[in-house]
């Protein structure tokens, strides 16, 4: 029972990292040249969930922009796609809820056990 709580807490930490990366991506969607971060959740050596973040270096779209001196130059925009970030955030929310429910259930079971013992 305690093992499931440790696993769920590790998963909640990993999911929090994923949520933070998605928030950074969305916050920088308008930043020229920004490269998005993707977080994958993997199993570590002790069989606990662990987050692994990596920058995705695909180029963003090139657009023409006028500079302050009036000339036009090509500028690389962010490679963040809002159509990817919203579903990622929705999945993270569900993962978070599932792991939180596991912790709540373990807590209820431990409380029931304590009631039986006392």
N, C-alpha and C positions, 0 to 999 in steps of 0.2 A: 504494500500500500504506500509506504514512504517512497519506494523506488518510483512509482508512478508520479508522485508529486515532484520529485527531483527532475524527472524527464519533462514533465509539463512546465516546470519553472524554466528549465533550459530552453524549451521551445518558445516560451513567452519572451525570453531575452532575445532569441534569434529573430522572432517575428518583429520585435521592437526595432531591431536593426534594419530589417526590411522596410518597415513603415517609415523610419527616418530617412532612408535612402530615397524612397518614393517622394517624400515631402521635399527633400533637397532638389530632386529632379523637377518637380512641379514649380518650385520657387524660382528655379533658374531657367525656365522654359524660354524666357525672353533674353537671356544673356548670350551675347555673341560668342561662338566658339565653345560653349559649355558642352562637356561630354557626360552623358548619363551614366549612372551607377546601377548595376544590377546585383541583387543579393540572392544567392541560392542557399538553401538550407540543406546541410549535409550531416551525416552521422560522423561523430568524432571517434577517437580511440576507445573511449569508455561507453560507446553506444548511446551518446546523448546528441540531441540536435545542436547544430552549430551553424552560425551564419558565415558565409564567405562572400565578401563584396569584391567586385571588379568593375573597372571603368570600361565602358564600351566605346572604342575609338573610331567608330564609323563616322564619316564626315556628315555634318549637317548640310542643309540646303544652302546653296550660294545665291545671294540676292544682290542686286545693285542698290547702293545707297549713296546719297550725296553727302560729301564731307563738308566741313565748315568753310572751306575755301571755295566751294562750288563745284569741285570736280566730282566725278562719279567713280566709285571703286566697288569691287566685288567683296562682299563680306560673308563669312561662313556663320550661319545661325546655329542654334543649339540642335543637337540630334535627339532631343526628347520629344516623344510622341504622346500627347495626352490620351490618345486612344489606346495606348498600352498601359499608361500609369493608372488610369481609373480602374480597369479590371484587376490589376495587381493589388491595388489598395482594397478592393472588395474581397479578394481572396485572403489577404492578410487579416482582414476583419473576421472572416469566418474561421480561419486557423486560430486566431486569438480566442474567439468565443469557445471553440471546441476544447482547447487546452485549459481554459478557465473552468469550464464545466467539469473536466476531469479532476481538477483540484477541489472544486466544490463537492463533488461526489465522494472523493476520498475523505474529505473533512466530515461529511455526513456519516459515512461508514465508521469512521473512528469515533465519532460522537455516539453512535448507536452501540458500538462495542463497549465504550466506557459506561454507558447506561446499563448494559447487561452485567458488566463486571461489578458495578457498585450497588 
